[in-house]
Amino acid sequence: MHTVRTQEARPRRTLGQALAEGTVLLDGGLSNQLEAQGCDLSDALWSAGLLSDEPRQIEAAHRAYARAGAQVLITASYQATFEGFARRGIGRARAAELMAGSVELARRAGADTGRESWVAASVGPYGAMLADGSEYRGRYGMTVRELVRFHRPRVETLAAAGPDVLALETVPDADEAEALLRAVQDLDVPVWLSYSVAGDRTRAGQPLAEAFGLAAGIDQVVAVGVNCCDPADADRAVEVAAAATGKPVVVYPNSGEEWDADGRDWTGRSTFEPGRVRHWRNAGARLVGGCCRVGPSNIEALGARLRTPTA
C-alpha cells in the first residue's frame, strides 16, 4: 500500500488556514462505526488491527463520516505502535507500511467526496498500547525522556506518510503532552494537542490551564483542546483552552455514556447534543466533532448546526 501524494488529493488550504477562516467539522468515533459495520474489535490492537486484516472496512468507515459531512478524517492509527504490532508477529517494516496505509485510507475516502478535506494521523497515548485502560489514568511511571523515545518512531512514520496534521489525542497526562510535543518538534507537519479530561483536570489530575499552557507559543500546534470526555466537561474545557493558549480550540467529546471496563460494554445514555456547538464556537472552538459512540448521524446533525448562522 502506497501513500497518496497527488496534488488532486490535497486540500487547497492548510488546516491552520481553514481554522483561521471558520469552523471545521471533524468526524466521529471510528470504533463504533466499525462495529456498526460488523467488525470485531476485541483484539488488543483495537481498530488498528483492521489495518492488516480488513483495511476496506476502515475505508468504508471513513467514507460514512465523509458522506455525513466530516471535513477532517482521523486515521485508524490511534493504537498502532511498533510494539503492539510486534506482539502480533508483525515486523517493523510491515508495521510502518500499515501506519502509512492508515493515512492513505483516510485520504482516499475524503478525496472521493469532491469537497476539501484534511487527514489527521492519530497518535494515541502510551497507555493505548498497553490496552489496559491506563490511557485514562496516565502516570505510567515513565520519564518524559522515555515517553519521547516511545513516541518518536511512530510520529516520524506517520509524518512521512503525508497527513495534513498529527492528532496528538486522548492525552491523559501533561507529562505525556510534553513528551509528544518534544517528539514532533522537528517534524515538518502541524499538530493538534487534545487531552482526555475529567471535570476541570486532566485524567492524571493536573489543572487544565497548566496542561493547555504547554502548547502556548508553539507555532506547530494549530489547535488545543479535549476529546474522549463527557460533553459537559468539554463545555468548560473549551473556554480554558482558549484562554490559556490563544489558539483555535479542538473539541470532540464522547456520547456521554460510560465504558464499563469489567463488563466491556457501554452504560448510561447519550448526552451528546449538537446544540452545544453554539457554546463551543462562541468560546473559541474551531475544530468540532465527536469521539466514542458519536456516529455519522450525530456528525451530520452537528454539521447542520454549524451551517445555521445562529448556531
C-alpha positions in Angstrom: 0.0 0.0 0.0 1.5 3.3 -1.0 0.7 6.8 0.3 -1.3 9.0 -1.9 0.7 12.1 -2.8 -1.1 13.5 -5.8 -2.0 17.2 -5.9 -5.6 16.3 -6.6 -5.9 14.5 -3.3 -4.7 17.5 -1.3 -6.8 20.4 0.2 -6.1 23.8 -1.3 -5.6 25.3 2.2 -3.7 24.1 5.2 -5.8 23.1 8.2 -4.4 26.1 10.1 -5.6 28.4 7.3 -9.1 26.8 7.4 -9.4 27.2 11.1 -8.5 30.9 10.8 -11.4 31.4 8.4 -14.1 29.4 10.2 -15.2 26.3 12.0 -14.2 22.9 10.6 -16.2 19.7 11.1 -14.4 16.6 12.4 -15.6 13.0 12.1 -16.9 10.9 15.0 -15.9 7.6 16.7 -14.2 5.2 14.3 -14.6 2.2 16.5 -18.4 2.5 16.9 -18.8 2.9 13.1 -16.6 -0.2 12.5 -18.7 -2.2 15.0 -21.8 -1.0 13.2 -20.3 -2.5 10.0 -20.0 -5.8 11.9 -16.2 -5.7 12.7 -14.8 -7.5 15.7 -12.6 -5.1 17.8 -11.9 -7.4 20.7 -8.2 -7.6 19.6 -5.7 -5.7 21.8 -4.9 -3.6 18.7 -8.5 -2.5 18.5 -9.3 -0.7 15.2 -5.6 -0.7 14.3 -5.8 -4.5 13.8 -8.0 -3.9 10.8 -5.3 -2.1 9.0 -3.8 -5.5 8.4 -6.9 -7.7 8.4 -9.7 -5.6 6.8 -8.5 -2.2 5.5 -11.6 -1.9 3.3 -13.7 -1.8 6.4 -11.7 1.2 7.7 -12.0 3.0 4.4 -15.8 2.3 4.5 -16.0 3.8 8.0 -14.1 6.9 6.8 -16.5 7.2 3.9 -19.5 7.1 6.2 -18.2 10.1 8.0 -17.2 11.9 4.8 -20.8 11.4 3.5 -22.1 12.8 6.8 -20.1 16.0 6.1 -16.9 15.5 8.1 -14.1 17.6 6.7 -11.4 16.1 8.8 -10.9 12.3 8.9 -8.9 10.8 11.8 -6.8 7.7 10.8 -7.1 4.3 12.4 -3.6 4.6 13.9 -4.6 5.6 17.5 -3.5 2.2 18.8 -0.9 1.5 16.1 2.6 1.1 17.6 5.6 -0.9 16.6 5.5 -2.7 20.0 1.8 -3.6 19.6 2.2 -4.9 16.1 5.3 -6.9 17.2 3.1 -8.7 19.7 1.0 -9.8 16.7 4.1 -11.0 14.9 4.2 -8.0 12.5 7.8 -6.7 11.9 8.8 -3.1 11.8 8.8 -2.7 8.1 5.3 -4.1 7.7 4.1 -2.1 10.7 5.4 1.1 9.1 3.5 0.2 5.9 0.3 -0.3 7.9 0.7 3.1 9.7 1.3 4.8 6.4 -1.6 3.0 4.9 -3.9 4.4 7.5 -3.2 7.8 6.0 -3.9 6.6 2.5 -7.3 5.0 3.5 -8.5 8.3 5.0 -7.1 10.4 2.1 -9.0 8.2 -0.5 -12.2 8.4 1.5 -12.0 12.2 1.8 -11.0 12.8 -1.8 -14.0 10.9 -3.2 -16.4 13.5 -1.8 -15.1 16.2 -4.1 -15.0 18.6 -1.1 -12.0 20.0 0.6 -10.9 17.6 3.3 -8.0 17.0 5.6 -6.4 13.9 7.1 -5.4 13.8 10.7 -3.0 11.0 11.6 -4.0 9.8 15.1 -1.3 9.5 17.7 -2.7 7.9 20.8 -1.1 7.9 24.3 1.4 5.3 25.6 -1.4 3.7 27.6 -3.4 2.9 24.5 -0.6 0.4 23.5 -1.0 -1.3 26.9 -4.7 -1.9 26.2 -5.4 -2.0 30.0 -7.3 1.3 30.5 -4.2 3.2 31.7 -4.7 5.6 28.8 -7.4 7.1 31.0 -5.1 7.5 34.0 -1.7 8.5 32.8 1.1 8.4 35.3 2.7 5.4 33.8 5.9 5.6 35.9 7.9 6.7 32.9 10.0 9.8 32.5 9.3 12.4 29.8 12.5 11.2 28.1 11.3 7.6 28.0 8.0 8.7 26.6 9.7 10.7 23.9 11.7 7.6 22.9 8.5 5.6 22.7 6.6 8.1 20.6 9.3 9.3 18.3 9.5 6.4 15.8 5.7 6.3 15.2 5.3 10.0 14.8 8.2 10.0 12.3 6.5 7.2 10.4 3.1 8.9 10.4 4.5 12.3 9.4 6.4 10.7 6.5 3.1 9.3 5.2 1.9 12.9 4.4 -1.1 13.7 6.6 -2.3 17.2 6.9 -1.9 17.2 10.7 -0.9 14.9 13.5 -3.6 14.5 16.1 -1.9 14.0 19.5 -5.1 12.9 21.1 -6.7 11.4 24.2 -3.6 12.5 26.2 -4.3 11.8 29.9 -1.2 13.5 31.4 0.6 16.8 30.9 3.9 15.0 31.2 3.0 12.9 28.2 1.8 16.0 26.4 5.3 17.5 27.0 6.9 14.3 25.6 4.7 14.3 22.5 5.5 17.9 21.8 9.2 17.2 22.0 8.8 14.1 19.8 7.3 16.1 17.0 9.1 19.4 17.3 11.4 19.0 14.3 8.9 17.3 12.0 7.5 19.4 9.1 3.9 18.8 9.9 1.4 20.7 12.1 -0.2 19.1 15.2 -3.1 19.5 17.5 -3.0 18.5 21.1 -6.1 17.1 22.8 -6.4 15.9 26.3 -8.9 13.5 27.9 -10.2 15.2 30.9 -12.4 14.6 34.0 -14.0 17.7 35.4 -11.6 20.6 35.3 -8.4 18.5 35.3 -6.5 16.1 33.1 -7.2 12.4 33.8 -3.9 12.4 35.7 -5.2 15.2 37.9 -3.3 18.3 36.6 -5.2 21.7 36.2 -6.3 22.2 32.7 -4.9 25.7 32.4 -1.4 24.4 33.1 -1.8 21.5 30.8 -3.0 23.5 27.9 -0.3 26.1 28.6 2.4 23.7 27.4 1.3 24.4 23.8 1.1 28.2 24.1 3.6 29.9 21.8 4.4 26.7 19.8 3.6 27.6 16.2 3.5 24.0 15.1 0.4 23.5 17.3 -2.6 24.6 15.3 -5.3 23.7 17.9 -5.6 22.7 21.5 -8.5 21.1 23.3 -10.2 17.9 24.5 -11.6 14.7 23.3 -12.9 11.3 24.6 -14.6 13.0 27.6 -18.1 13.8 28.8 -19.8 16.5 26.7 -20.4 18.5 29.9 -16.7 18.5 30.8 -15.9 19.7 27.2 -18.0 22.9 27.7 -15.7 24.4 30.3 -12.6 23.0 28.8 -13.1 24.9 25.6 -13.0 28.2 27.5 -9.9 27.2 29.5 -8.0 26.1 26.4 -8.8 29.3 24.5 -7.8 31.5 27.5 -4.6 29.5 28.2 -3.2 29.4 24.7 -5.0 32.0 22.4 -5.2 29.2 19.8 -8.1 27.7 18.0 -9.8 25.0 20.1 -10.4 21.4 19.1 -13.3 19.6 20.9 -14.7 16.2 20.2 -16.3 14.5 23.2 -17.8 11.1 23.7 -21.5 10.4 23.6 -21.7 10.8 27.4 -22.2 7.1 28.0 -19.6 5.4 30.3 -17.4 2.5 29.5 -17.6 -0.5 31.9 -14.1 -2.0 31.7 -15.1 -5.2 33.6 -18.2 -5.8 31.5 -16.6 -4.4 28.3 -19.7 -2.5 27.5 -21.1 1.0 27.5 -23.7 2.0 30.1 -25.9 5.0 30.7 -27.4 7.2 28.0 -26.1 9.6 25.4 -25.9 13.3 26.4 -24.2 14.4 23.1 -26.2 17.3 21.9 -25.3 19.0 18.7 -26.7 22.3 20.1 -23.7 22.5 22.3 -21.7 23.7 19.3 -23.0 27.2 19.8 -21.3 27.5 23.1 -18.2 25.8 21.9 -17.9 28.1 18.9 -18.6 31.2 21.0 -15.8 30.1 23.4 -13.2 29.6 20.7 -13.8 26.2 19.2 -12.9 25.9 15.5 -12.5 22.2 15.1 -15.5 20.2 16.4 -16.7 16.7 16.2 -17.2 13.6 18.3 -15.3 10.6 19.7 -16.5 7.3 21.1 -20.2 6.4 20.4 -20.7 9.5 18.3 -21.7 8.3 14.9 -22.3 9.7 11.4 -25.8 10.8 12.2 -24.5 12.9 15.1 -21.8 14.4 12.9 -24.4 15.2 10.2 -26.6 17.0 12.8 -23.5 18.8 14.2 -22.7 20.0 10.6 -26.3 21.2 10.1 -25.9 23.3 13.3 -22.6 24.8 12.0 -24.3 25.9 8.8 -27.0 27.7 10.8 -25.9 31.3 11.4 -27.3 31.3 15.0 -25.7 28.0 16.0 
